[in-house]
Amino acid sequence: MVISFLINDVHTEELNCTTSLLAYEVWSLGSEVWYIGMSDFRMGTLGTIEVGARVLKPDVQLENPIDLITHLRQQNLTYQPAEALDILWIRFDPTLEMQPRPWAPNFALQFAERIKRSGKLVVNDPQTLAFHSNKIYLQDFSEDVRPPAVVTRDYADVVNFMSDHPKIILKPVQGSTGKNVFYADASHIMNLRQIVDVLAMDGYFVVQQYLPKAQQGDLRVYLLDGEPIEIDGQYAILHRCPAPDTIRSNIHQGGEGTAGVMTPAVAQVIEKVKEKLAFDGMYFVGLDLVGTELLEINVNCAGGLAITNEVCQRNFAPAIIDHLIQKWKRRKKNNPVLCP
Protein backbone atom coordinates (compact mmCIF):
# COMPACT_ATOMS: atom_id res chain seq x y z
CA MET A 1 0.00 0.00 0.00
CA VAL A 2 1.25 3.49 -0.86
CA ILE A 3 0.07 6.51 1.15
CA SER A 4 1.43 9.80 -0.16
CA PHE A 5 1.54 13.25 1.40
CA LEU A 6 1.34 16.39 -0.72
CA ILE A 7 3.39 19.02 1.11
CA ASN A 8 5.03 22.36 0.33
CA ASP A 9 8.56 20.98 0.21
CA VAL A 10 10.34 18.32 2.24
CA HIS A 11 13.22 20.70 3.02
CA THR A 12 10.92 23.24 4.67
CA GLU A 13 8.90 20.74 6.72
CA GLU A 14 9.17 21.10 10.49
CA LEU A 15 10.87 18.06 11.95
CA ASN A 16 8.11 17.05 14.37
CA CYS A 17 5.07 18.43 12.55
CA THR A 18 1.69 16.72 12.34
CA THR A 19 2.39 15.39 8.84
CA SER A 20 5.57 13.69 10.07
CA LEU A 21 3.68 12.02 12.93
CA LEU A 22 1.06 10.70 10.51
CA ALA A 23 3.62 9.55 7.95
CA TYR A 24 5.64 7.79 10.65
CA GLU A 25 2.55 5.83 11.67
CA VAL A 26 1.94 4.82 8.04
CA TRP A 27 5.53 3.61 7.77
CA SER A 28 5.32 1.71 11.08
CA LEU A 29 2.40 -0.29 9.66
CA GLY A 30 4.60 -1.51 6.83
CA SER A 31 3.26 0.75 4.10
CA GLU A 32 5.29 2.75 1.63
CA VAL A 33 5.31 6.53 2.14
CA TRP A 34 5.72 9.13 -0.60
CA TYR A 35 6.37 12.82 0.03
CA ILE A 36 5.33 14.91 -2.96
CA GLY A 37 6.19 18.58 -3.32
CA MET A 38 3.66 21.04 -4.70
CA SER A 39 5.76 21.70 -7.81
CA ASP A 40 6.57 18.05 -8.53
CA PHE A 41 3.86 16.95 -10.96
CA ARG A 42 3.91 16.36 -14.70
CA MET A 43 1.40 15.21 -17.27
CA GLY A 44 2.06 13.10 -20.37
CA THR A 45 0.58 13.37 -23.86
CA LEU A 46 -2.26 11.00 -22.95
CA GLY A 47 -3.14 12.92 -19.80
CA THR A 48 -1.41 10.49 -17.46
CA ILE A 49 0.05 12.10 -14.34
CA GLU A 50 3.39 11.40 -12.74
CA VAL A 51 4.38 12.67 -9.31
CA GLY A 52 7.85 13.60 -8.19
CA ALA A 53 8.20 11.70 -4.93
CA ARG A 54 10.73 11.07 -2.23
CA VAL A 55 10.03 7.46 -1.32
CA LEU A 56 10.27 5.88 2.11
CA LYS A 57 10.39 2.07 1.98
CA PRO A 58 9.06 -0.06 4.86
CA ASP A 59 12.44 -1.75 5.45
CA VAL A 60 14.26 1.48 6.40
CA GLN A 61 15.38 1.77 10.03
CA LEU A 62 13.76 4.73 11.80
CA GLU A 63 13.36 5.59 15.47
CA ASN A 64 10.96 8.54 15.34
CA PRO A 65 9.27 11.09 13.04
CA ILE A 66 12.38 13.26 13.03
CA ASP A 67 14.35 10.36 11.55
CA LEU A 68 11.65 10.06 8.90
CA ILE A 69 12.06 13.64 7.68
CA THR A 70 15.85 13.42 7.86
CA HIS A 71 15.80 10.27 5.75
CA LEU A 72 13.38 11.67 3.17
CA ARG A 73 15.50 14.80 2.72
CA GLN A 74 18.38 12.55 1.70
CA GLN A 75 16.37 10.75 -0.97
CA ASN A 76 16.50 11.73 -4.62
CA LEU A 77 13.31 12.89 -6.30
CA THR A 78 12.00 10.14 -8.57
CA TYR A 79 8.94 10.35 -10.78
CA GLN A 80 6.30 7.73 -10.12
CA PRO A 81 3.01 7.09 -11.93
CA ALA A 82 0.13 8.51 -9.90
CA GLU A 83 -1.64 5.27 -10.72
CA ALA A 84 0.71 3.50 -8.29
CA LEU A 85 -0.39 5.40 -5.18
CA ASP A 86 -3.44 4.44 -3.13
CA ILE A 87 -4.11 7.52 -1.01
CA LEU A 88 -3.05 11.12 -1.52
CA TRP A 89 -3.29 13.30 1.59
CA ILE A 90 -3.09 17.04 0.90
CA ARG A 91 -1.06 18.59 3.71
CA PHE A 92 0.46 21.80 2.32
CA ASP A 93 0.06 25.33 3.69
CA PRO A 94 -0.87 27.74 0.87
CA THR A 95 0.06 30.72 3.05
CA LEU A 96 3.73 29.82 2.75
CA GLU A 97 3.54 30.19 -1.03
CA MET A 98 2.00 33.67 -1.21
CA GLN A 99 5.33 35.31 -2.03
CA PRO A 100 7.74 32.71 -3.45
CA ARG A 101 5.31 30.58 -5.52
CA PRO A 102 1.80 32.08 -5.67
CA TRP A 103 0.97 29.76 -8.58
CA ALA A 104 1.82 26.55 -6.71
CA PRO A 105 -1.28 25.87 -4.55
CA ASN A 106 -3.72 26.22 -7.44
CA PHE A 107 -1.81 23.89 -9.75
CA ALA A 108 -1.14 21.35 -7.00
CA LEU A 109 -4.88 21.15 -6.32
CA GLN A 110 -5.63 20.78 -10.03
CA PHE A 111 -3.31 17.79 -10.28
CA ALA A 112 -4.74 16.35 -7.04
CA GLU A 113 -8.26 16.69 -8.45
CA ARG A 114 -7.26 14.74 -11.54
CA ILE A 115 -5.76 12.02 -9.38
CA LYS A 116 -9.04 11.86 -7.45
CA ARG A 117 -11.00 11.52 -10.69
CA SER A 118 -8.82 8.55 -11.65
CA GLY A 119 -10.34 6.71 -8.68
CA LYS A 120 -7.80 7.35 -5.94
CA LEU A 121 -8.74 8.44 -2.43
CA VAL A 122 -7.66 12.07 -1.99
CA VAL A 123 -8.14 13.93 1.31
CA ASN A 124 -9.03 16.62 2.04
CA ASP A 125 -11.11 17.01 -1.11
CA PRO A 126 -9.07 19.09 -3.60
CA GLN A 127 -12.07 20.63 -5.34
CA THR A 128 -13.44 21.91 -2.05
CA LEU A 129 -10.00 23.08 -0.94
CA ALA A 130 -9.63 25.06 -4.15
CA PHE A 131 -12.66 27.11 -3.15
CA HIS A 132 -12.44 26.99 0.64
CA SER A 133 -8.76 26.98 1.59
CA ASN A 134 -9.00 30.18 3.61
CA LYS A 135 -10.93 31.79 6.46
CA ILE A 136 -13.93 32.68 4.30
CA TYR A 137 -15.03 29.05 4.63
CA LEU A 138 -16.24 29.78 8.16
CA GLN A 139 -18.85 32.17 6.77
CA ASP A 140 -20.61 29.23 5.12
CA PHE A 141 -21.68 27.89 8.49
CA SER A 142 -24.65 28.90 10.61
CA GLU A 143 -24.44 32.24 12.41
CA ASP A 144 -25.21 30.55 15.73
CA VAL A 145 -21.80 28.83 15.79
CA ARG A 146 -19.54 31.75 14.80
CA PRO A 147 -19.07 35.37 15.86
CA PRO A 148 -20.20 38.23 13.58
CA ALA A 149 -17.64 39.05 10.91
CA VAL A 150 -17.11 40.78 7.60
CA VAL A 151 -14.57 40.18 4.84
CA THR A 152 -13.20 43.31 3.21
CA ARG A 153 -10.22 45.44 2.14
CA ASP A 154 -11.90 48.74 2.99
CA TYR A 155 -11.14 50.87 6.05
CA ALA A 156 -14.70 52.29 6.08
CA ASP A 157 -16.10 48.76 6.42
CA VAL A 158 -13.97 48.23 9.49
CA VAL A 159 -15.17 51.46 11.09
CA ASN A 160 -18.82 50.62 10.31
CA PHE A 161 -18.40 47.15 11.81
CA MET A 162 -16.93 48.66 14.98
CA SER A 163 -20.05 50.80 15.44
CA ASP A 164 -21.88 47.57 16.33
CA HIS A 165 -18.91 45.62 17.71
CA PRO A 166 -16.50 47.98 19.52
CA LYS A 167 -13.88 45.26 20.10
CA ILE A 168 -12.59 43.44 17.03
CA ILE A 169 -9.97 41.07 15.70
CA LEU A 170 -8.47 41.64 12.25
CA LYS A 171 -6.64 38.85 10.43
CA PRO A 172 -5.72 37.94 6.86
CA VAL A 173 -8.10 35.70 4.93
CA GLN A 174 -5.11 33.56 3.93
CA GLY A 175 -3.00 33.06 7.02
CA SER A 176 -1.77 30.56 9.58
CA THR A 177 0.07 30.21 12.92
CA GLY A 178 -1.40 33.47 14.21
CA LYS A 179 0.65 35.75 11.97
CA ASN A 180 -0.68 39.28 11.32
CA VAL A 181 -3.57 38.95 13.77
CA PHE A 182 -4.49 42.29 15.36
CA TYR A 183 -6.80 43.48 18.12
CA ALA A 184 -8.49 46.90 18.08
CA ASP A 185 -11.23 48.59 20.08
CA ALA A 186 -13.11 51.86 19.94
CA SER A 187 -10.87 53.54 22.51
CA HIS A 188 -7.61 52.58 20.79
CA ILE A 189 -7.94 53.12 17.04
CA MET A 190 -4.97 55.42 16.42
CA ASN A 191 -3.20 52.73 14.35
CA LEU A 192 -6.33 51.17 12.86
CA ARG A 193 -5.81 52.61 9.39
CA GLN A 194 -2.21 51.43 9.42
CA ILE A 195 -3.34 47.92 10.42
CA VAL A 196 -5.85 47.91 7.57
CA ASP A 197 -3.19 49.05 5.10
CA VAL A 198 -0.82 46.29 6.20
CA LEU A 199 -3.47 43.57 5.87
CA ALA A 200 -4.86 44.90 2.58
CA MET A 201 -1.42 44.66 0.98
CA ASP A 202 -1.84 40.87 0.92
CA GLY A 203 -5.51 40.89 -0.13
CA TYR A 204 -8.75 40.51 1.78
CA PHE A 205 -8.93 40.26 5.54
CA VAL A 206 -11.50 39.21 8.13
CA VAL A 207 -12.90 41.59 10.73
CA GLN A 208 -14.36 39.51 13.54
CA GLN A 209 -16.05 40.39 16.81
CA TYR A 210 -13.63 39.95 19.68
CA LEU A 211 -14.73 37.39 22.23
CA PRO A 212 -13.67 38.26 25.81
CA LYS A 213 -13.51 34.55 26.68
CA ALA A 214 -10.47 34.36 24.39
CA GLN A 215 -8.43 35.63 27.34
CA GLN A 216 -8.88 32.16 28.85
CA GLY A 217 -7.64 30.57 25.63
CA ASP A 218 -9.25 28.51 22.90
CA LEU A 219 -9.75 24.88 21.95
CA ARG A 220 -8.30 23.09 18.94
CA VAL A 221 -10.65 20.15 18.32
CA TYR A 222 -9.64 17.55 15.72
CA LEU A 223 -12.30 15.84 13.61
CA LEU A 224 -12.26 12.92 11.15
CA ASP A 225 -15.15 12.93 8.71
CA GLY A 226 -16.93 15.32 11.07
CA GLU A 227 -16.47 13.15 14.18
CA PRO A 228 -14.17 13.88 17.16
CA ILE A 229 -11.13 11.67 17.71
CA GLU A 230 -11.18 9.80 21.02
CA ILE A 231 -9.02 7.18 22.75
CA ASP A 232 -10.09 5.67 26.09
CA GLY A 233 -12.26 8.63 26.99
CA GLN A 234 -9.65 11.27 26.07
CA TYR A 235 -10.51 13.39 23.04
CA ALA A 236 -7.99 14.97 20.70
CA ILE A 237 -8.58 18.47 22.03
CA LEU A 238 -5.84 20.99 22.75
CA HIS A 239 -6.59 23.85 25.13
CA ARG A 240 -4.34 26.74 24.07
CA CYS A 241 -3.78 29.66 26.42
CA PRO A 242 -2.19 32.90 25.22
CA ALA A 243 0.98 34.30 26.72
CA PRO A 244 0.39 37.29 29.05
CA ASP A 245 1.53 39.83 26.44
CA THR A 246 -0.53 38.70 23.44
CA ILE A 247 -4.08 37.91 22.34
CA ARG A 248 -2.99 34.94 20.25
CA SER A 249 -3.24 31.43 21.61
CA ASN A 250 -1.26 29.81 18.79
CA ILE A 251 1.58 27.62 20.06
CA HIS A 252 3.84 29.22 17.41
CA GLN A 253 3.14 32.60 19.05
CA GLY A 254 4.01 31.59 22.60
CA GLY A 255 0.74 29.97 23.63
CA GLU A 256 0.77 27.12 26.13
CA GLY A 257 -1.14 23.89 25.67
CA THR A 258 -3.02 21.67 28.08
CA ALA A 259 -5.45 18.80 27.57
CA GLY A 260 -8.88 19.98 26.47
CA VAL A 261 -12.22 18.55 27.58
CA MET A 262 -15.20 17.50 25.48
CA THR A 263 -18.13 19.34 27.05
CA PRO A 264 -21.79 19.12 26.00
CA ALA A 265 -21.45 22.64 24.56
CA VAL A 266 -18.47 21.66 22.40
CA ALA A 267 -20.26 18.49 21.30
CA GLN A 268 -23.22 20.60 20.24
CA VAL A 269 -21.05 22.79 18.03
CA ILE A 270 -19.56 19.69 16.40
CA GLU A 271 -23.05 18.34 15.81
CA LYS A 272 -23.99 21.53 13.96
CA VAL A 273 -21.00 21.52 11.60
CA LYS A 274 -20.13 17.86 11.04
CA GLU A 275 -22.62 17.13 8.27
CA LYS A 276 -21.37 19.95 6.06
CA LEU A 277 -17.73 19.13 6.75
CA ALA A 278 -18.27 15.52 5.73
CA PHE A 279 -20.31 16.53 2.66
CA ASP A 280 -17.55 18.92 1.57
CA GLY A 281 -14.94 16.18 1.88
CA MET A 282 -13.12 17.91 4.72
CA TYR A 283 -11.77 14.69 6.15
CA PHE A 284 -9.25 15.93 8.74
CA VAL A 285 -9.85 19.38 10.20
CA GLY A 286 -9.09 21.40 13.30
CA LEU A 287 -11.85 23.48 14.81
CA ASP A 288 -10.74 26.51 16.81
CA LEU A 289 -13.36 27.46 19.40
CA VAL A 290 -13.70 30.12 22.06
CA GLY A 291 -16.54 29.09 24.32
CA THR A 292 -19.20 27.81 21.95
CA GLU A 293 -18.20 29.91 18.96
CA LEU A 294 -15.99 28.92 16.04
CA LEU A 295 -13.14 31.27 15.25
CA GLU A 296 -11.63 29.21 12.44
CA ILE A 297 -11.88 25.89 10.64
CA ASN A 298 -8.43 24.64 9.67
CA VAL A 299 -8.89 22.59 6.51
CA ASN A 300 -5.50 22.67 4.78
CA CYS A 301 -2.98 21.23 7.18
CA ALA A 302 -4.35 21.31 10.71
CA GLY A 303 -1.31 21.09 12.96
CA GLY A 304 -0.45 20.82 16.61
CA LEU A 305 -0.89 17.06 16.92
CA ALA A 306 2.50 16.58 18.62
CA ILE A 307 1.68 18.92 21.51
CA THR A 308 -1.85 17.47 21.67
CA ASN A 309 -0.43 13.96 22.02
CA GLU A 310 1.90 15.17 24.75
CA VAL A 311 -0.60 17.02 26.93
CA CYS A 312 -3.38 14.45 26.44
CA GLN A 313 -0.95 11.59 27.11
CA ARG A 314 -2.25 9.74 24.07
CA ASN A 315 -0.84 9.06 20.62
CA PHE A 316 -3.72 9.88 18.29
CA ALA A 317 -1.79 9.19 15.08
CA PRO A 318 -2.51 5.40 15.01
CA ALA A 319 -6.26 6.02 15.37
CA ILE A 320 -6.17 8.60 12.58
CA ILE A 321 -4.28 6.38 10.16
CA ASP A 322 -6.44 3.36 11.00
CA HIS A 323 -9.54 5.44 10.28
CA LEU A 324 -8.04 6.54 6.94
CA ILE A 325 -7.16 2.97 5.89
CA GLN A 326 -10.61 1.69 6.85
CA LYS A 327 -12.14 4.51 4.81
CA TRP A 328 -9.99 3.47 1.83
CA LYS A 329 -10.97 -0.21 2.25
CA ARG A 330 -14.70 0.58 2.39
CA ARG A 331 -14.40 2.76 -0.68
CA LYS A 332 -12.50 0.09 -2.58
CA LYS A 333 -15.02 -2.58 -1.59
CA ASN A 334 -17.98 -0.47 -2.67
CA ASN A 335 -16.34 0.67 -5.92
CA PRO A 336 -14.00 -2.14 -7.08
CA VAL A 337 -13.96 -0.88 -10.68
CA LEU A 338 -13.63 2.81 -9.86
CA CYS A 339 -10.91 2.28 -7.26
CA PRO A 340 -7.98 0.41 -8.82
N, C-alpha and C positions, 0 to 999 in steps of 0.2 A: 504494500500500500504506500502511496506517495501523497503526503500532505505538504502543501507548499504555502509559503507566506509571502505576500506581496508587500514589500516595505519600501521606505525611501531609498536607503542604501545601506549595505551591511557595515560599511566603515563609519557610519554616523549613528548606528544603533547604540543605545545605552547598554552597558554590559549586563545589567540585571533587570531589564525592562520586562513588561508583561509578555511581550511576544517571545522573548527568550525563555521564560518560564513555560509557556505553552509548547514551544518547539522542543524543549528538553523533555517534556512529558511524552510527546509524540515519539521522539527518538527512543526513550526508555521502554516503550512498548514494542520496539523492534521494527518500526516503520521508517521509511526513508523520508528525509526532510529536505525540501528545496527552499532556499531564500532567493527571491526574485526582486530585483530592483525595478523601480518605476520606469526607467528608460531602457529596460532590457527585453523588449519584445521585437519580433519581426514577423512579417507576413509574406508567404510565398505567392506565386502566380495563381495558384488555385484557391487562394484564400486560407490556406492552412497556417496556423500560428505556431511559432516557436518561441520559447521563453529562455532568456539567459539566466541560468541558475547556478548558484553555488550549492553543491550537493553534499549532504551529510548522510553517510551510509550507517546502517545499524551496527556494524562491527567495529566502529571507532570507539576508542576508550575515552570517556568523559566522566568528570566527577560532579559537575554542576553546570548551570546555565551560562556562567561566565566562560567556562571551557568551550561551550558550544559556539559562542560568538567568536572567540579567539580562533577556533578551528576553522570556522566558515570564512573568516577573513583571509585565511591562508590558502583557500581553495581558488583555483582558476575558474573563471566564468565559462561555462559550457552551455551551448544551446541544445535544448531538449524539446521534443515535440510536446505541445500542450496536451495532446491526446494521451500522453503517458502519465499525467498527474490525475489524482482522484479528487482531491479537494484543494481549492484555492481560497485562502483566507486573506482578505484585504486588511492590512494592518499599517498603512502608511498615514502620515500626518500631512495633509495638504498645506497647512500653515507654514511648514518649513520650506516650501517650494515657492512662496510668493515672490521672492526676489531672485533666487538663482535660476529656477526652472518653472516659471509660471505655467508653461504648457504641459508639464509632466502629469499632474493629477488627472486632467481631462483625458489624455490619451491612454493612461494606464487603466482608467475605468472603461474606456471603449474596448480595449483588448480584453479586459476581464469579462465584459458583457458578452463578447463573442465566444469566449471560453464557456461561459454559462450556457449559451445557446447550443453549444455542441453536446450538452448533456452532463457537464461536470457540475458538482456542487460548489457554488461560490458564495461565500459569506464575508461580510454583510453584502446584501444585494447591490451589485454595481450600478444598476439603473436607478435605484432609489438614492444611492449615495451621490450620484451625479447631480441630483436635484436637491438633496437634503444634507449635504456634507458641511453644514454650518449652523449657526445658532438660530437661523430663521425657522428651522424645523420645529422648534418648540412652539411657535405660533400656530401650528396646525393642530394643537391639542386643546382640549376644553379649557375655557377661562377659569374654571373652578380648581384647576390644578397648577396654575402658573400666575405669577404676579403680573400686573398691567405693564405693558411695554410697547414701544414703537421702534421701528427700524427706519433710519433716516441718514442723511448727510448734512442736514440743514440746522443751523444754530437756532433759528426761530422755532423749529419743532421741539427742540430741547427745552427752550424757555416756556413754551405753551404746555408741555408735559409737566413741567415743574409747578405750574399753577394749580394742578390737581394733586401732584405728588411731590411735595417739597424736598424729599430726600431721594436721591437717585443713584444708580450705578450706570456707568457708561463703559461699554466694552466692544471690541471689534466683532463684526459678524463672523469673520474667519480668524479664530484665535485659539490658543491652547495654553495650558500651564499657568494661567492667571496673568499673562503678559498684557500690558496696556489696559488694565482694568482700573477705573477711576471712580471715586465717590465724590458727590457734590450735594450741597443742600442750599436752601434759599438764603441762608445767612453767610454763606461762603462761596460766592460765585465770581470772585475777582478773576480767576483763571479759567472760567468755564469756556470762554470763546477759544482760548488757547488749547484746551483739552479737545474741543470739537475739531479744531484745525488739525491737530495731531492725528486723531482717529480718522478723519475724512481723507487724509492723504493716502490711506490704504483701502479706501472704499466705504461701504456702508458700516454703520455701527448700531448697536442696540442700546436703547435707553430704557432702563428697567427700574421699577419701584424698588427702593431699598427696603429690605426686611430687617427690622431691629434684631430679630432672633439670630441673625447671621453672626452677631457678636459671640454667640455660644458655639459657633461652628456650623458645619453642614454635614450631610451624609452622602457618601458615594455608595450607591446600591447597584450591584451587578445583576444583570438579568440574562437568561438564555431563552430565546424564543418567547420573551415576555414573562418568564417565570423567575423568581429569585433563586439563587444558588445557596444550597444549605447542606451542611454535613453535621450529623449528630446534634441537631438543634442549634448550631451556630450558623448564621447566615453570612454570606460574603458582603458585609457592610462595613465601610470604613468611616468612622467619625473623625472629621478633620477640624481642628481648632486653629484659628489664626494666631499668629504671633502678636504680642501686645502692640506693636507699632504698625500694623497693617490690617486692612479689611479682608484680605485674601486668605482663604483657608488652604489653598493649593500647597501640597507638600513641597513642590519646587520653589515656592515663595516663602518657605520657613514655617509652614503649618505643621502641626503635630497630629499624629494619628493614634486613635484608640479604637477598640472593637465597638462597632455599632450594634444597635438592637433593633430587631424587627418588631415594631409596635403595630397595633391595629390601625393607627392613622397612616403609617407608612404602607401597610398592606392595602389600604383602601386606595391610595394613590396608584400603586402598582396595578390594582384591579382596573382602574380607569384608563390606563394607558397601554396595557399589555396587548389588547386585541389589535390595535393599530400598529404597534411595533412589530408584531408577528406578521401581520398582513403586508407590511412594507418590506419584509425580509430583513429587518434589523435584528440579526441573530444574537450578537453579543454587544450589549450596551452598558453604559454606566449612567445611572440617574443621579443628578446632584440636587439634593433637596435641602431646603431650610424650613423646618417645621413640616407643614403639609403642602408646601409649594415647591414646584420644580423650577430650578434656576437654569438648568441646562440638561440636554440629553446628548451624551457623548456617543457618537455612532461610528466614528472613523477608527480610532485606535484607543479605546478606553484603557487607561493605564492605572497604575497604583496597586497591581495585584500583589507585588512582593511585600509591600508594607501591610497590606490587608492580611496576607497569610501570616505575617509575623505577629500582628497585634491580636488576631483572632485565634492564633495557635492552631491553625488548620492549613493544609495545603489544598487549595481549591482547584489547582491545575488538573489533577487527575479526573475530577468530576466533570470539569469542562470538556476535556478531550474525549472522555467516554461518551458524554452527551452528543458531541459532534460526530463521533464514529457511529453511534446508534442512529443518528439522524441520516447519515450517509447510507447505512445498511437498509433502513426502511425505504428510503428513496429508491435505492437500487432494486429492492424487492418489488416495489410497486410499479417501477418503470424499467424493466430489464432491457428493453430495446433502446429507450431514450438514454439510459445511463450505462455507457460502455464500461 
